[in-house]
Amino acid sequence: MNQSDVMFLVVFLILLSTLTVFIVQFVRSRRRGGGGEGGGRAGWWEGPWDDDDRKR
């Protein structure tokens, strides 16, 4: 096994793991009911710091 074979395997594993993460995130967001809009839940980009802007 030479250096280019090892490099190919590393790149392949990185791409495979990235694709797996994207698929898992997509399936989890679909199972939750369509995402962050309109479901009463904040999106993943909205953190607890967004509560500071609300009027009390």
DSSP file (Angstrom, degrees, kcal/mol; ACC not computed):
  #  RESIDUE AA STRUCTURE BP1 BP2  ACC     N-H-->O    O-->H-N    N-H-->O    O-->H-N    TCO  KAPPA ALPHA  PHI   PSI    X-CA   Y-CA   Z-CA
    1    1 A M              0   0    0      0, 0.0     2,-0.1     0, 0.0     0, 0.0   0.000 360.0 360.0 360.0 119.6    0.0    0.0    0.0
    2    2 A N     >  -     0   0    0      1,-0.0     4,-1.8     4,-0.0     3,-0.3  -0.307 360.0 -88.7 -98.4-175.2    1.6    3.2   -1.1
    3    3 A Q  H  > S+     0   0    0      1,-0.2     4,-2.4     2,-0.2     5,-0.2   0.852 122.8  53.8 -66.2 -36.7    1.0    6.8   -0.1
    4    4 A S  H  > S+     0   0    0      2,-0.2     4,-2.3     1,-0.2    -1,-0.2   0.853 107.2  52.5 -69.1 -32.6   -1.7    7.5   -2.7
    5    5 A D  H  > S+     0   0    0     -3,-0.3     4,-2.2     2,-0.2    -1,-0.2   0.912 110.8  47.0 -66.3 -41.5   -3.7    4.5   -1.6
    6    6 A V  H  X S+     0   0    0     -4,-1.8     4,-2.4     2,-0.2    -2,-0.2   0.914 112.0  50.5 -65.4 -42.1   -3.6    5.7    2.0
    7    7 A M  H  X S+     0   0    0     -4,-2.4     4,-2.5     1,-0.2     5,-0.2   0.907 109.6  51.0 -62.6 -42.2   -4.6    9.2    0.9
    8    8 A F  H  X S+     0   0    0     -4,-2.3     4,-2.6     1,-0.2    -1,-0.2   0.919 110.5  48.9 -61.1 -43.9   -7.5    7.8   -1.1
    9    9 A L  H  X S+     0   0    0     -4,-2.2     4,-2.4     2,-0.2    -2,-0.2   0.899 111.3  49.4 -64.2 -40.7   -8.8    5.8    1.9
   10   10 A V  H  X S+     0   0    0     -4,-2.4     4,-2.2     2,-0.2    -2,-0.2   0.939 113.6  45.2 -64.3 -46.9   -8.5    8.8    4.2
   11   11 A V  H  X S+     0   0    0     -4,-2.5     4,-2.5     1,-0.2     5,-0.2   0.901 113.0  51.7 -63.6 -40.7  -10.5   11.1    1.8
   12   12 A F  H  X S+     0   0    0     -4,-2.6     4,-2.4    -5,-0.2    -1,-0.2   0.914 110.4  47.7 -63.0 -43.1  -13.0    8.3    1.2
   13   13 A L  H  X S+     0   0    0     -4,-2.4     4,-2.4     2,-0.2    -1,-0.2   0.882 111.4  50.7 -66.5 -38.1  -13.6    7.9    4.9
   14   14 A I  H  X S+     0   0    0     -4,-2.2     4,-2.2     2,-0.2    -2,-0.2   0.933 113.1  45.5 -64.4 -45.2  -13.9   11.6    5.5
   15   15 A L  H  X S+     0   0    0     -4,-2.5     4,-2.4     1,-0.2    -2,-0.2   0.895 112.9  50.8 -65.1 -40.0  -16.5   11.9    2.7
   16   16 A L  H  X S+     0   0    0     -4,-2.4     4,-2.1    -5,-0.2    -1,-0.2   0.911 111.6  46.6 -64.9 -42.5  -18.4    8.9    3.9
   17   17 A S  H  X S+     0   0    0     -4,-2.4     4,-2.2     2,-0.2    -1,-0.2   0.885 112.2  51.1 -68.6 -37.0  -18.6   10.2    7.4
   18   18 A T  H  X S+     0   0    0     -4,-2.2     4,-2.2     2,-0.2    -2,-0.2   0.923 110.8  48.2 -64.1 -44.0  -19.7   13.6    6.2
   19   19 A L  H  X S+     0   0    0     -4,-2.4     4,-2.3     1,-0.2    -2,-0.2   0.891 110.3  52.3 -62.7 -39.8  -22.4   12.1    4.1
   20   20 A T  H  X S+     0   0    0     -4,-2.1     4,-2.5     2,-0.2    -1,-0.2   0.910 108.8  50.0 -63.4 -42.2  -23.6   10.0    7.0
   21   21 A V  H  X S+     0   0    0     -4,-2.2     4,-2.4     1,-0.2    -2,-0.2   0.919 111.0  49.2 -63.5 -43.1  -23.8   13.0    9.3
   22   22 A F  H  X S+     0   0    0     -4,-2.2     4,-2.2     2,-0.2    -2,-0.2   0.911 111.9  48.3 -62.8 -42.0  -25.9   14.9    6.7
   23   23 A I  H  X S+     0   0    0     -4,-2.3     4,-2.5     2,-0.2    -2,-0.2   0.915 111.9  49.2 -65.8 -42.5  -28.3   12.0    6.2
   24   24 A V  H  X S+     0   0    0     -4,-2.5     4,-2.4     1,-0.2    -2,-0.2   0.914 112.1  48.3 -64.1 -42.1  -28.7   11.5   10.0
   25   25 A Q  H  X S+     0   0    0     -4,-2.4     4,-2.1     2,-0.2    -1,-0.2   0.892 111.8  50.1 -64.9 -39.0  -29.4   15.2   10.5
   26   26 A F  H  X S+     0   0    0     -4,-2.2     4,-2.0    -5,-0.2    -2,-0.2   0.928 112.1  46.6 -64.8 -45.0  -31.9   15.2    7.6
   27   27 A V  H  X S+     0   0    0     -4,-2.5     4,-2.2     1,-0.2    -2,-0.2   0.900 112.2  50.7 -65.8 -40.4  -33.8   12.2    8.9
   28   28 A R  H  X S+     0   0    0     -4,-2.4     4,-1.2     1,-0.2    -1,-0.2   0.888 110.6  48.8 -65.5 -38.2  -33.9   13.7   12.5
   29   29 A S  H  <>S+     0   0    0     -4,-2.1     5,-1.1     1,-0.2     6,-0.7   0.859 112.1  49.0 -71.2 -33.5  -35.3   17.0   11.2
   30   30 A R  H ><5S+     0   0    0     -4,-2.0     3,-0.9     1,-0.2     4,-0.2   0.886 109.9  51.1 -70.4 -38.2  -37.9   15.2    9.2
   31   31 A R  H 3<5S+     0   0    0     -4,-2.2    -1,-0.2     1,-0.2    -2,-0.2   0.782 101.6  63.2 -69.7 -26.2  -39.0   13.0   12.1
   32   32 A R  T 3<5S-     0   0    0     -4,-1.2    -1,-0.2    -5,-0.2    -2,-0.2   0.657 127.9 -88.1 -75.0 -15.8  -39.3   16.1   14.3
   33   33 A G  T < 5S-     0   0    0     -3,-0.9    -3,-0.2    -4,-0.4    -2,-0.1   0.712  79.4 -45.2 115.7  28.2  -42.1   17.5   12.2
   34   34 A G  S   <S-     0   0    0     -5,-1.1     3,-0.3    -4,-0.2     2,-0.2   0.510  93.9 -78.5 102.6   4.1  -40.6   19.6    9.4
   35   35 A G  S    S-     0   0    0     -6,-0.7     6,-0.2     1,-0.2     4,-0.1  -0.682  72.2 -38.7 109.2-159.4  -38.0   21.7   11.0
   36   36 A G  S    S+     0   0    0     -2,-0.2     2,-0.5     2,-0.1     4,-0.2   0.539  99.0  94.7 -91.3  -7.4  -37.9   24.9   13.0
   37   37 A E  S    S-     0   0    0     -3,-0.3     5,-0.1     1,-0.2     0, 0.0  -0.750  99.6 -12.3 -94.3 125.1  -40.6   27.0   11.4
   38   38 A G  S    S+     0   0    0     -2,-0.5    -1,-0.2     1,-0.1    -2,-0.1   0.432 101.6 102.4  79.7  -1.4  -44.1   27.0   12.8
   39   39 A G  S    S-     0   0    0      2,-0.4    -2,-0.1    -3,-0.2     3,-0.1   0.426  95.2-109.6 -95.8   3.2  -43.8   24.0   15.1
   40   40 A G  S    S+     0   0    0      1,-0.3     2,-0.4    -4,-0.2    -3,-0.1   0.401  89.1 103.3  84.8  -4.7  -43.4   26.1   18.3
   41   41 A R  S    S-     0   0    0     -6,-0.2    -2,-0.4    -5,-0.1    -1,-0.3  -0.857  74.5-114.7-111.8 148.2  -39.8   25.1   18.6
   42   42 A A        -     0   0    0     -2,-0.4    -5,-0.1     1,-0.1    -7,-0.0  -0.431  35.5-107.6 -74.8 153.7  -36.8   27.3   17.8
   43   43 A G    >   -     0   0    0     -7,-0.2     3,-1.4    -2,-0.1    -1,-0.1  -0.236  33.9-100.0 -73.5 170.9  -34.5   26.3   14.9
   44   44 A W  T 3  S+     0   0    0      1,-0.3    -1,-0.1    -2,-0.0    -2,-0.1   0.737 122.6  58.2 -65.7 -21.7  -31.1   25.0   15.5
   45   45 A W  T 3  S+     0   0    0      2,-0.1     2,-0.6     1,-0.0    -1,-0.3   0.619  90.5  83.1 -84.3 -11.8  -29.6   28.4   14.8
   46   46 A E    <   -     0   0    0     -3,-1.4    -4,-0.1     2,-0.0    -1,-0.0  -0.820  61.8-179.7 -97.3 121.5  -31.6   30.1   17.5
   47   47 A G    >   -     0   0    0     -2,-0.6     3,-1.7     1,-0.0     4,-0.3  -0.376  48.1 -82.7-107.4-172.3  -30.1   29.8   20.9
   48   48 A P  G >  S+     0   0    0      0, 0.0     3,-1.2     0, 0.0     4,-0.4   0.695 119.1  74.4 -66.9 -17.1  -31.0   31.0   24.4
   49   49 A W  G >  S+     0   0    0      1,-0.2     3,-0.8     2,-0.2     4,-0.3   0.724  84.2  67.0 -68.3 -18.6  -29.5   34.4   23.5
   50   50 A D  G X  S+     0   0    0     -3,-1.7     3,-1.0     1,-0.2     4,-0.3   0.726  87.1  68.1 -73.2 -20.1  -32.6   35.1   21.4
   51   51 A D  G X  S+     0   0    0     -3,-1.2     3,-0.9    -4,-0.3    -1,-0.2   0.736  86.8  68.6 -69.1 -21.3  -34.8   35.1   24.5
   52   52 A D  G <  S+     0   0    0     -3,-0.8    -1,-0.2    -4,-0.4    -2,-0.2   0.754  94.3  56.1 -69.2 -23.4  -33.1   38.4   25.6
   53   53 A D  G <  S+     0   0    0     -3,-1.0    -1,-0.2    -4,-0.3    -2,-0.2   0.579  84.6 104.0 -86.2  -9.9  -34.7   40.3   22.7
   54   54 A R  S <  S-     0   0    0     -3,-0.9     2,-0.3    -4,-0.3    -3,-0.0  -0.430  76.0-116.2 -75.9 146.8  -38.3   39.4   23.6
   55   55 A K              0   0    0      1,-0.1    -1,-0.1    -2,-0.1    -2,-0.1  -0.623 360.0 360.0 -78.6 138.4  -40.6   41.9   25.2
   56   56 A R              0   0    0     -2,-0.3    -1,-0.1     0, 0.0    -2,-0.0   0.426 360.0 360.0 -97.1 360.0  -41.7   40.9   28.7
